[in-house]
Amino acid sequence: SSGINAEYGVGAHVYYFSSKLLVAFEVDDVVDASPGHLFCGIWGMVAAPLFCNKEIFDDTFPQHRNESDVGLGLFYDGKVGGLHLAANLVFIVVVLAYDCAIANPLFLA
């Protein structure tokens, strides 16, 4: 599927350039975990509501196979895909805020 190929192709670039960005900003990430977990995780949360089509959705959730518009991405159904994208963006912000609130006292103490 073209959506899957686009997601993987962009994901590889997200990893590569976010790794280079951390080096440029002199962030100490010895095992290069942030590009794979943080940046690519964010890309995955954004890409799924963009590229999910009926074929991908039916393969992933066969119990909802007969439902007409559930789970379609923004490029395939603007309303439902837009709602999924908005929900995922809110989720990303909440998780980043939580992580910063928990990690900052530990690392800055």
C-alpha positions in Angstrom: 0.0 0.0 0.0 1.3 3.5 -0.8 0.3 4.8 2.6 2.5 2.1 4.3 5.4 2.9 2.1 5.1 6.6 2.7 4.9 6.0 6.4 8.1 3.9 6.5 10.0 6.1 4.1 9.2 9.2 6.1 9.9 7.3 9.4 13.4 6.5 8.2 14.1 10.1 7.5 12.6 11.2 10.8 15.0 8.9 12.6 18.0 10.0 10.6 17.4 13.8 10.8 16.3 13.8 14.4 19.5 11.9 15.3 21.5 14.5 13.5 19.5 17.3 15.2 20.4 15.9 18.7 24.1 15.8 17.7 23.9 19.4 16.5 22.3 20.5 19.8 24.8 18.4 21.7 22.1 16.4 23.4 23.7 13.4 25.1 21.8 10.4 23.8 24.5 7.7 23.8 22.3 4.8 22.5 20.3 7.0 20.1 17.0 6.1 21.8 15.2 9.5 21.3 15.1 9.4 17.5 13.6 5.9 17.5 11.2 6.2 20.5 10.4 9.9 20.7 10.5 11.3 17.2 9.5 8.2 15.3 6.8 7.6 17.9 5.4 11.0 17.3 5.6 10.4 13.5 3.7 7.1 14.0 1.0 8.9 16.0 0.6 11.5 13.2 1.0 9.1 10.2 -1.7 6.6 11.3 -4.6 9.0 11.1 -3.2 10.4 7.8 -2.6 7.2 5.8 -5.0 4.6 7.2 -7.2 3.3 4.3 -10.1 0.7 4.3 -7.7 -2.2 3.4 -5.3 -1.4 6.3 -8.1 -0.9 8.7 -9.9 -4.1 7.8 -6.7 -6.1 8.1 -5.9 -4.6 11.5 -9.5 -4.6 13.0 -11.4 -7.4 11.3 -14.2 -7.2 13.9 -15.1 -3.7 12.4 -14.9 -4.8 8.8 -18.5 -3.9 7.9 -18.4 -0.4 9.4 -18.3 2.2 6.7 -16.0 5.1 7.9 -14.5 4.1 11.2 -10.7 4.4 11.2 -10.1 5.9 7.8 -7.2 8.4 7.5 -7.4 12.1 6.8 -6.4 11.5 3.1 -9.3 9.1 2.7 -12.0 10.6 4.9 -11.5 14.2 6.1 -13.9 14.2 9.0 -13.0 10.9 10.7 -9.4 11.2 9.9 -9.3 14.7 11.1 -10.8 13.7 14.5 -8.3 10.9 14.9 -5.4 13.3 14.0 -6.7 15.9 16.5 -7.0 13.2 19.2 -3.5 11.9 18.6 -2.0 15.4 18.6 -3.6 16.1 22.0 -2.3 12.7 23.2 1.2 13.7 22.1 1.1 17.0 24.0 -0.2 15.4 27.1 2.4 12.6 27.1 5.2 15.2 26.5 3.9 17.4 29.3 3.7 14.4 31.7 7.2 13.2 30.7 8.7 16.7 31.3 6.9 17.0 34.6 8.2 13.7 35.8 11.7 13.7 34.3 12.8 17.3 34.9 12.9 17.0 38.8 14.8 13.8 38.4 17.4 15.0 35.9 17.8 18.6 37.1 18.1 17.8 40.8 
